[in-house]
Amino acid sequence: MIDQFHFIRPVWLLACLPLLWLLWRLLHNAGHGNRWRGVVDPALLEHLLDRQGSRGARWPVFVIGFGWLMVVLALAGPSWEREMTPVYRGADERVLVVDVSKSMDATDLKPTRMERARQKLTDILQRSADTQTALVVFAAVPYVVSPLTDDAQTISSMVGSLETSIVPAQGSRVDLALARALELLQGAGSKQGTIWLLTDSPATAKAVSQARRIVSAGYTVSVLGFGTREGAPIQEQEGGFVKDDKGNIVVAKLDPAGLQELAAAGAGIYSGALTSDRDLDRLFASHQSALDVRENEQQRQTEVWRDRGPFLALLVLPFAALFFRRGWL
């Protein structure tokens, strides 16, 4: 027991330094007749002072010192034994990764894939009040729209501005977007985070490899796919459709099998974007199940040092009553 004695908050012990100075000042002034030295001759002062009464006047100084010391020790938190305390799981973290590449302007999902993605993103944020959420958009390069925050309403206010034209370079680098999402989770010290990818881009080998890396770091990747197997032309904002180098109209097709492989590599689930809420229901249900399993695997209690400071503070209460005596100080 004695070998485990320590202070939980030892910085408070520095408050003893002004106590030493205060005691020295009080003891130096008490009983020396300092107030009379300026008006009484020193030769007579020694015979006029009541030394016995002066010695008796010193005891309030020691009471002040004792009370101050007990309060400082109580604030420092003396402890020598542990106790078990419940561990409560806080809100988890989620990074939403949204594809804003040009193919998201395809019209196989009405009115466009991008518009449908914005609708789904808004629904996700409305159901994420207890979740730390971040938003990343990507095409050739990922961009952080919002770091992890519990203010989902602020992120929702930015959803309406998500367009394929907001990024300077086009492309479909899912792997870079997943890597950026992983950085956000690790930078926040997340213990049970997840990444939700909203995309129509194909799952490359680099993206699958990145998903496995995310799982090894303790997180998961789920995918919400936008588009159809048949695909559709990609609308240009100026009118017409996107064409390739040979002048042929580009038809953007969704690869559900590849995205399913990506989600499997990320230990998550895949769902195609639906007009109903069943796709989001699946994502949220799967996420909650993973949280429940993780919580059951973790220890529900942990050991903490028992703070004995409050008991020392109780010793000061009887002496505190003396401060209400008139003229005691």
FIROLUM-383150 format. One record per residue (C-alpha): x, y, z; residue number from 0; residue in one letter. Coordinates in steps of 0.2 Angstrom, whole numbers, plus 5000, padded with zeros to 4 digits. Example, Ala and Ser with C-alpha at 12.3 -4.5 7.8 and 13.67 -1.06 7.14 Angstrom:
<pt <5062 4978 5039> 0 'a'>
<pt <5068 4995 5036> 1 's'>
END
This chain:
<pt <5000 5000 5000> 0 'm'>
<pt <5014 5012 5005> 1 'i'>
<pt <5024 5008 4990> 2 'd'>
<pt <5009 5013 4979> 3 'q'>
<pt <5006 5030 4987> 4 'f'>
<pt <5007 5045 4975> 5 'h'>
<pt <4997 5060 4971> 6 'f'>
<pt <4985 5060 4956> 7 'i'>
<pt <4987 5079 4953> 8 'r'>
<pt <5005 5083 4960> 9 'p'>
<pt <5006 5100 4952> 10 'v'>
<pt <4995 5106 4966> 11 'w'>
<pt <5009 5104 4978> 12 'l'>
<pt <5017 5119 4971> 13 'l'>
<pt <5004 5129 4980> 14 'a'>
<pt <5014 5125 4996> 15 'c'>
<pt <5027 5138 4990> 16 'l'>
<pt <5017 5153 4994> 17 'p'>
<pt <5011 5145 5010> 18 'l'>
<pt <5029 5145 5016> 19 'l'>
<pt <5031 5163 5011> 20 'w'>
<pt <5015 5168 5020> 21 'l'>
<pt <5019 5158 5036> 22 'l'>
<pt <5036 5167 5037> 23 'w'>
<pt <5028 5184 5035> 24 'r'>
<pt <5015 5181 5048> 25 'l'>
<pt <5027 5173 5061> 26 'l'>
<pt <5040 5187 5058> 27 'h'>
<pt <5026 5201 5061> 28 'n'>
<pt <5017 5192 5075> 29 'a'>
<pt <5023 5196 5093> 30 'g'>
<pt <5037 5208 5088> 31 'h'>
<pt <5027 5224 5090> 32 'g'>
<pt <5031 5230 5073> 33 'n'>
<pt <5017 5243 5074> 34 'r'>
<pt <5025 5251 5089> 35 'w'>
<pt <5043 5252 5083> 36 'r'>
<pt <5040 5268 5074> 37 'g'>
<pt <5033 5277 5089> 38 'v'>
<pt <5042 5269 5105> 39 'v'>
<pt <5060 5270 5109> 40 'd'>
<pt <5068 5252 5106> 41 'p'>
<pt <5075 5252 5123> 42 'a'>
<pt <5058 5254 5131> 43 'l'>
<pt <5049 5243 5119> 44 'l'>
<pt <5056 5227 5125> 45 'e'>
<pt <5049 5231 5143> 46 'h'>
<pt <5032 5236 5136> 47 'l'>
<pt <5028 5222 5125> 48 'l'>
<pt <5018 5207 5132> 49 'd'>
<pt <5029 5192 5126> 50 'r'>
<pt <5017 5179 5134> 51 'q'>
<pt <5002 5186 5124> 52 'g'>
<pt <5013 5187 5109> 53 's'>
<pt <5017 5169 5109> 54 'r'>
<pt <4999 5165 5112> 55 'g'>
<pt <4994 5175 5097> 56 'a'>
<pt <5004 5164 5086> 57 'r'>
<pt <4992 5149 5086> 58 'w'>
<pt <4980 5156 5072> 59 'p'>
<pt <4996 5157 5061> 60 'v'>
<pt <4998 5138 5063> 61 'f'>
<pt <4980 5135 5060> 62 'v'>
<pt <4980 5144 5044> 63 'i'>
<pt <4996 5134 5039> 64 'g'>
<pt <4988 5118 5043> 65 'f'>
<pt <4972 5122 5034> 66 'g'>
<pt <4981 5128 5019> 67 'w'>
<pt <4992 5112 5019> 68 'l'>
<pt <4977 5100 5020> 69 'm'>
<pt <4968 5109 5006> 70 'v'>
<pt <4983 5108 4995> 71 'v'>
<pt <4986 5089 4999> 72 'l'>
<pt <4967 5086 4995> 73 'a'>
<pt <4968 5095 4978> 74 'l'>
<pt <4984 5085 4974> 75 'a'>
<pt <4974 5069 4976> 76 'g'>
<pt <4983 5057 4987> 77 'p'>
<pt <4980 5039 4982> 78 's'>
<pt <4987 5022 4986> 79 'w'>
<pt <4974 5010 4980> 80 'e'>
<pt <4964 5006 4964> 81 'r'>
<pt <4945 5004 4961> 82 'e'>
<pt <4935 4997 4947> 83 'm'>
<pt <4924 5009 4937> 84 't'>
<pt <4912 5006 4922> 85 'p'>
<pt <4918 5011 4905> 86 'v'>
<pt <4906 5020 4894> 87 'y'>
<pt <4907 5019 4875> 88 'r'>
<pt <4907 5037 4868> 89 'g'>
<pt <4901 5042 4851> 90 'a'>
<pt <4911 5033 4836> 91 'd'>
<pt <4918 5042 4821> 92 'e'>
<pt <4913 5041 4803> 93 'r'>
<pt <4921 5048 4787> 94 'v'>
<pt <4910 5051 4773> 95 'l'>
<pt <4920 5050 4756> 96 'v'>
<pt <4910 5057 4741> 97 'v'>
<pt <4914 5055 4723> 98 'd'>
<pt <4913 5071 4713> 99 'v'>
<pt <4921 5065 4697> 100 's'>
<pt <4913 5069 4681> 101 'k'>
<pt <4904 5052 4679> 102 's'>
<pt <4893 5057 4694> 103 'm'>
<pt <4884 5068 4681> 104 'd'>
<pt <4877 5053 4672> 105 'a'>
<pt <4858 5052 4671> 106 't'>
<pt <4854 5034 4674> 107 'd'>
<pt <4849 5039 4692> 108 'l'>
<pt <4837 5053 4691> 109 'k'>
<pt <4840 5067 4690> 110 'p'>
<pt <4858 5063 4691> 111 't'>
<pt <4870 5052 4701> 112 'r'>
<pt <4877 5068 4710> 113 'm'>
<pt <4860 5074 4715> 114 'e'>
<pt <4855 5057 4722> 115 'r'>
<pt <4872 5057 4731> 116 'a'>
<pt <4868 5073 4739> 117 'r'>
<pt <4851 5067 4745> 118 'q'>
<pt <4858 5052 4752> 119 'k'>
<pt <4872 5062 4761> 120 'l'>
<pt <4859 5073 4769> 121 't'>
<pt <4849 5058 4775> 122 'd'>
<pt <4865 5051 4783> 123 'i'>
<pt <4870 5067 4792> 124 'l'>
<pt <4852 5068 4799> 125 'q'>
<pt <4854 5051 4806> 126 'r'>
<pt <4872 5055 4813> 127 's'>
<pt <4868 5066 4828> 128 'a'>
<pt <4878 5055 4840> 129 'd'>
<pt <4893 5052 4828> 130 't'>
<pt <4908 5062 4825> 131 'q'>
<pt <4908 5065 4806> 132 't'>
<pt <4920 5071 4793> 133 'a'>
<pt <4917 5074 4774> 134 'l'>
<pt <4930 5071 4760> 135 'v'>
<pt <4927 5073 4742> 136 'v'>
<pt <4938 5067 4728> 137 'f'>
<pt <4941 5065 4710> 138 'a'>
<pt <4959 5064 4704> 139 'a'>
<pt <4964 5071 4722> 140 'v'>
<pt <4955 5070 4738> 141 'p'>
<pt <4949 5086 4748> 142 'y'>
<pt <4944 5088 4766> 143 'v'>
<pt <4927 5098 4766> 144 'v'>
<pt <4926 5095 4785> 145 's'>
<pt <4937 5087 4798> 146 'p'>
<pt <4929 5076 4812> 147 'l'>
<pt <4915 5086 4821> 148 't'>
<pt <4899 5082 4830> 149 'd'>
<pt <4891 5097 4821> 150 'd'>
<pt <4882 5087 4807> 151 'a'>
<pt <4871 5102 4804> 152 'q'>
<pt <4886 5112 4798> 153 't'>
<pt <4891 5099 4786> 154 'i'>
<pt <4873 5097 4780> 155 's'>
<pt <4874 5116 4775> 156 's'>
<pt <4888 5112 4763> 157 'm'>
<pt <4881 5097 4754> 158 'v'>
<pt <4871 5108 4742> 159 'g'>
<pt <4887 5115 4735> 160 's'>
<pt <4894 5098 4731> 161 'l'>
<pt <4896 5098 4712> 162 'e'>
<pt <4908 5089 4700> 163 't'>
<pt <4914 5106 4694> 164 's'>
<pt <4921 5110 4712> 165 'i'>
<pt <4937 5100 4709> 166 'v'>
<pt <4951 5107 4697> 167 'p'>
<pt <4957 5090 4691> 168 'a'>
<pt <4946 5075 4686> 169 'q'>
<pt <4949 5057 4689> 170 'g'>
<pt <4944 5043 4700> 171 's'>
<pt <4957 5040 4713> 172 'r'>
<pt <4947 5030 4726> 173 'v'>
<pt <4963 5024 4734> 174 'd'>
<pt <4969 5041 4738> 175 'l'>
<pt <4952 5046 4745> 176 'a'>
<pt <4952 5031 4757> 177 'l'>
<pt <4970 5035 4762> 178 'a'>
<pt <4965 5053 4766> 179 'r'>
<pt <4950 5046 4776> 180 'a'>
<pt <4962 5035 4786> 181 'l'>
<pt <4973 5050 4790> 182 'e'>
<pt <4958 5059 4798> 183 'l'>
<pt <4953 5044 4809> 184 'l'>
<pt <4971 5041 4815> 185 'q'>
<pt <4974 5060 4817> 186 'g'>
<pt <4959 5061 4829> 187 'a'>
<pt <4964 5045 4839> 188 'g'>
<pt <4948 5036 4834> 189 's'>
<pt <4947 5018 4841> 190 'k'>
<pt <4931 5012 4832> 191 'q'>
<pt <4930 5023 4816> 192 'g'>
<pt <4922 5018 4799> 193 't'>
<pt <4923 5025 4782> 194 'i'>
<pt <4907 5026 4770> 195 'w'>
<pt <4912 5028 4752> 196 'l'>
<pt <4899 5035 4740> 197 'l'>
<pt <4905 5032 4723> 198 't'>
<pt <4902 5026 4705> 199 'd'>
<pt <4920 5024 4701> 200 's'>
<pt <4928 5006 4698> 201 'p'>
<pt <4937 4998 4712> 202 'a'>
<pt <4955 4997 4707> 203 't'>
<pt <4968 4985 4714> 204 'a'>
<pt <4976 5000 4724> 205 'k'>
<pt <4959 5004 4731> 206 'a'>
<pt <4956 4986 4737> 207 'v'>
<pt <4974 4986 4745> 208 's'>
<pt <4970 5002 4754> 209 'q'>
<pt <4954 4995 4761> 210 'a'>
<pt <4964 4980 4768> 211 'r'>
<pt <4976 4993 4776> 212 'r'>
<pt <4961 5002 4784> 213 'i'>
<pt <4955 4986 4791> 214 'v'>
<pt <4972 4982 4798> 215 's'>
<pt <4972 4999 4807> 216 'a'>
<pt <4956 4994 4816> 217 'g'>
<pt <4943 5003 4804> 218 'y'>
<pt <4930 4997 4791> 219 't'>
<pt <4925 5003 4774> 220 'v'>
<pt <4907 5002 4767> 221 's'>
<pt <4902 5007 4750> 222 'v'>
<pt <4886 5015 4743> 223 'l'>
<pt <4886 5013 4724> 224 'g'>
<pt <4878 5025 4712> 225 'f'>
<pt <4873 5020 4694> 226 'g'>
<pt <4867 5005 4685> 227 't'>
<pt <4876 4991 4675> 228 'r'>
<pt <4869 4998 4659> 229 'e'>
<pt <4875 5016 4663> 230 'g'>
<pt <4871 5032 4655> 231 'a'>
<pt <4879 5047 4646> 232 'p'>
<pt <4888 5060 4656> 233 'i'>
<pt <4880 5077 4654> 234 'q'>
<pt <4890 5093 4651> 235 'e'>
<pt <4885 5109 4660> 236 'q'>
<pt <4886 5118 4643> 237 'e'>
<pt <4874 5105 4635> 238 'g'>
<pt <4877 5089 4626> 239 'g'>
<pt <4887 5074 4633> 240 'f'>
<pt <4905 5070 4637> 241 'v'>
<pt <4914 5062 4622> 242 'k'>
<pt <4930 5052 4621> 243 'd'>
<pt <4945 5056 4610> 244 'd'>
<pt <4937 5048 4595> 245 'k'>
<pt <4921 5058 4597> 246 'g'>
<pt <4911 5044 4604> 247 'n'>
<pt <4899 5048 4618> 248 'i'>
<pt <4905 5041 4635> 249 'v'>
<pt <4893 5029 4644> 250 'v'>
<pt <4897 5028 4663> 251 'a'>
<pt <4893 5011 4669> 252 'k'>
<pt <4893 5005 4687> 253 'l'>
<pt <4903 4990 4692> 254 'd'>
<pt <4894 4982 4707> 255 'p'>
<pt <4905 4967 4708> 256 'a'>
<pt <4921 4977 4710> 257 'g'>
<pt <4913 4988 4723> 258 'l'>
<pt <4907 4973 4733> 259 'q'>
<pt <4925 4966 4732> 260 'e'>
<pt <4931 4983 4739> 261 'l'>
<pt <4918 4983 4753> 262 'a'>
<pt <4923 4965 4757> 263 'a'>
<pt <4941 4970 4758> 264 'a'>
<pt <4936 4984 4770> 265 'g'>
<pt <4926 4972 4781> 266 'a'>
<pt <4911 4982 4777> 267 'g'>
<pt <4895 4980 4766> 268 'i'>
<pt <4890 4986 4749> 269 'y'>
<pt <4873 4993 4744> 270 's'>
<pt <4867 5001 4728> 271 'g'>
<pt <4859 5018 4730> 272 'a'>
<pt <4840 5015 4731> 273 'l'>
<pt <4825 5027 4730> 274 't'>
<pt <4820 5021 4747> 275 's'>
<pt <4829 5021 4763> 276 'd'>
<pt <4833 5003 4763> 277 'r'>
<pt <4851 5005 4758> 278 'd'>
<pt <4855 5017 4772> 279 'l'>
<pt <4845 5006 4784> 280 'd'>
<pt <4857 4992 4779> 281 'r'>
<pt <4873 5003 4782> 282 'l'>
<pt <4867 5009 4799> 283 'f'>
<pt <4862 4992 4805> 284 'a'>
<pt <4878 4984 4799> 285 's'>
<pt <4888 4998 4808> 286 'h'>
<pt <4878 4996 4824> 287 'q'>
<pt <4881 4977 4824> 288 's'>
<pt <4899 4980 4822> 289 'a'>
<pt <4899 4992 4837> 290 'l'>
<pt <4890 4980 4848> 291 'd'>
<pt <4902 4966 4844> 292 'v'>
<pt <4917 4977 4848> 293 'r'>
<pt <4909 4983 4864> 294 'e'>
<pt <4906 4965 4870> 295 'n'>
<pt <4924 4961 4866> 296 'e'>
<pt <4931 4976 4876> 297 'q'>
<pt <4932 4976 4895> 298 'q'>
<pt <4917 4985 4902> 299 'r'>
<pt <4927 4990 4918> 300 'q'>
<pt <4944 4998 4921> 301 't'>
<pt <4954 5002 4936> 302 'e'>
<pt <4957 5020 4942> 303 'v'>
<pt <4966 5027 4957> 304 'w'>
<pt <4954 5031 4971> 305 'r'>
<pt <4956 5049 4976> 306 'd'>
<pt <4957 5051 4995> 307 'r'>
<pt <4958 5070 4994> 308 'g'>
<pt <4940 5073 4999> 309 'p'>
<pt <4943 5065 5016> 310 'f'>
<pt <4958 5077 5020> 311 'l'>
<pt <4946 5092 5015> 312 'a'>
<pt <4934 5086 5029> 313 'l'>
<pt <4948 5090 5042> 314 'l'>
<pt <4948 5108 5037> 315 'v'>
<pt <4930 5111 5040> 316 'l'>
<pt <4931 5113 5059> 317 'p'>
<pt <4945 5126 5058> 318 'f'>
<pt <4935 5135 5044> 319 'a'>
<pt <4923 5140 5057> 320 'a'>
<pt <4936 5151 5066> 321 'l'>
<pt <4937 5163 5052> 322 'f'>
<pt <4920 5169 5056> 323 'f'>
<pt <4926 5175 5073> 324 'r'>
<pt <4927 5194 5073> 325 'r'>
<pt <4945 5200 5074> 326 'g'>
<pt <4952 5182 5074> 327 'w'>
<pt <4964 5185 5059> 328 'l'>
END
